[in-house]
């Protein structure tokens, strides 16, 4: 990777109002706390257009705020074909959405598409459960899982950059 080029990360769930914006907001905080906000571009998207333009679910926002993370400036969008070429890492919250993206992704970009929780050390099949139809505890669990994976994701990105003369 070119040391001048920003690393780009896209988090993906179904509607882009619960899990993926939570991951976006939390990872932004982790990256900013590490002093790398100018070096890593972070976004989120959904595989479906159910909530395009909407702010994250109020319960996701409340749970994130309790941990010092603001999600209110994020707006839902649907993943598009250009995202496969644009982003270095496309991290998906569950196997259903992973399968959909692997079908859509051009062959040369499929290796970028992975389950986010692979970085949490919980195994390659671990998923971030959808809290939408549940109660507040589901949103807390999402944050716990996102927190667990975010630090390791940043470590992996930093390790990939070091040999190229990056950070």
C-alpha positions in Angstrom: 0.0 0.0 0.0 1.2 3.5 -0.8 2.1 5.2 2.5 0.4 8.4 1.3 -2.9 6.7 0.5 -5.5 6.5 3.2 -6.6 3.1 4.3 -10.4 2.7 3.8 -12.8 0.6 5.8 -16.5 0.0 5.1 -18.7 -1.7 7.7 -21.8 -3.4 6.3 -25.0 -4.8 7.7 -28.5 -5.1 6.2 -30.2 -1.7 6.8 -27.2 0.5 8.0 -29.0 1.8 11.1 -27.8 -0.5 13.9 -24.7 -2.6 13.6 -22.7 -1.1 10.8 -23.1 2.6 11.9 -22.2 1.4 15.5 -19.1 -0.2 14.1 -18.3 3.0 12.0 -18.7 5.3 15.0 -16.8 3.1 17.4 -13.9 2.4 15.0 -13.7 6.2 14.3 -13.2 6.7 18.0 -10.5 4.0 18.2 -8.7 5.5 15.2 -9.0 9.0 16.5 -7.7 8.0 19.9 -4.7 6.4 18.2 -4.0 9.7 16.4 -4.8 8.2 13.0 -8.0 9.9 11.9 -6.3 11.5 8.9 -4.9 8.2 7.8 -8.0 6.0 7.8 -11.2 6.6 6.0 -14.2 4.9 7.6 -17.8 4.6 6.4 -20.8 2.2 6.7 -23.5 0.9 4.4 -26.3 -1.5 4.1 -27.0 -4.3 1.7 -30.7 -3.1 1.4 -32.2 0.4 0.9 -34.7 0.2 3.7 -33.5 3.3 5.6 -31.4 5.3 3.1 -30.9 8.8 4.5 -32.0 7.9 8.1 -29.9 8.4 11.2 -29.0 5.3 13.2 -31.6 3.7 15.4 -32.2 5.8 18.5 -31.4 2.8 20.7 -28.0 2.3 18.9 -27.3 6.0 19.4 -28.1 5.9 23.1 -26.0 2.8 23.7 -23.1 4.4 21.8 -23.4 7.7 23.7 -23.1 5.8 27.0 -19.6 4.8 25.8 -18.6 8.2 24.5 -19.4 7.5 20.8 -21.6 9.8 18.8 -23.5 8.3 15.9 -26.0 11.1 15.1 -24.0 12.4 12.2 -24.1 9.1 10.3 -26.8 8.6 7.6 -27.8 5.2 6.2 -26.8 4.4 2.6 -26.8 1.4 0.4 -23.6 -0.2 -0.7 -22.9 0.4 -4.4 -20.7 -1.3 -7.0 -18.0 1.3 -6.7 -17.5 0.5 -3.1 -15.8 -2.8 -4.0 -13.0 -0.9 -5.7 -12.9 2.1 -3.4 -12.5 0.4 0.0 -9.5 -1.7 1.2 -11.6 -3.6 3.8 -15.3 -4.4 3.6 -16.3 -5.8 6.9 -19.7 -7.5 7.2 -21.7 -8.1 10.4 -23.2 -11.5 9.5 -23.1 -14.5 7.1 -26.2 -13.6 5.2 -24.9 -10.2 4.2 -21.5 -11.6 3.6 -22.9 -14.1 1.1 -24.8 -11.3 -0.7 -21.7 -9.2 -0.9 -19.5 -12.1 -2.1 -22.0 -12.7 -4.9 -22.0 -9.0 -5.9 -18.3 -8.3 -5.6 -16.1 -8.6 -8.7 -13.6 -11.4 -8.4 -10.6 -9.1 -7.9 -12.2 -7.5 -4.9 -13.8 -10.5 -3.1 -10.8 -10.9 -0.7 -11.6 -7.5 0.8 -15.0 -8.8 2.0 -14.9 -10.5 5.4 -16.8 -11.0 8.6 -15.9 -8.1 11.0 -15.7 -10.4 14.0 -12.8 -12.3 12.5 -10.8 -9.6 14.1 -12.3 -10.3 17.5 -10.6 -13.6 17.8 -14.0 -15.3 18.2 -13.6 -17.5 15.1 -14.3 -17.1 11.4 -18.0 -17.8 11.8 -18.8 -15.4 14.5 -21.5 -12.8 13.7 -22.7 -9.5 15.2 -26.4 -10.3 16.0 -29.0 -7.9 14.7 -30.5 -6.0 17.7 -33.3 -4.3 15.8 -36.2 -6.4 17.0 -34.8 -6.9 20.5 -34.3 -4.7 23.6 -31.6 -2.4 24.8 -29.3 -5.3 25.9 -28.9 -6.3 22.2 -27.4 -2.9 21.4 -25.0 -3.2 24.3 -23.9 -6.7 23.0 -23.3 -5.1 19.6 -21.0 -2.5 21.2 -19.2 -5.2 23.2 -18.5 -7.2 20.0 -17.5 -4.1 18.0 -15.2 -2.9 20.8 -13.5 -6.3 20.9 -12.9 -6.4 17.1 -12.0 -2.7 16.6 -8.7 -2.7 18.5 -7.5 -5.8 16.7 -8.6 -4.4 13.3 -6.6 -1.2 13.9 -3.6 -3.4 15.0 -3.8 -5.3 11.7 -4.1 -2.2 9.6 -1.1 -0.7 11.4 0.9 -3.9 10.9 0.1 -3.9 7.2 1.2 -0.2 6.9 4.6 -0.5 8.7 6.5 -2.4 6.0 5.5 0.2 3.4 7.0 3.0 5.5 3.6 4.0 6.8 2.9 5.0 10.4 
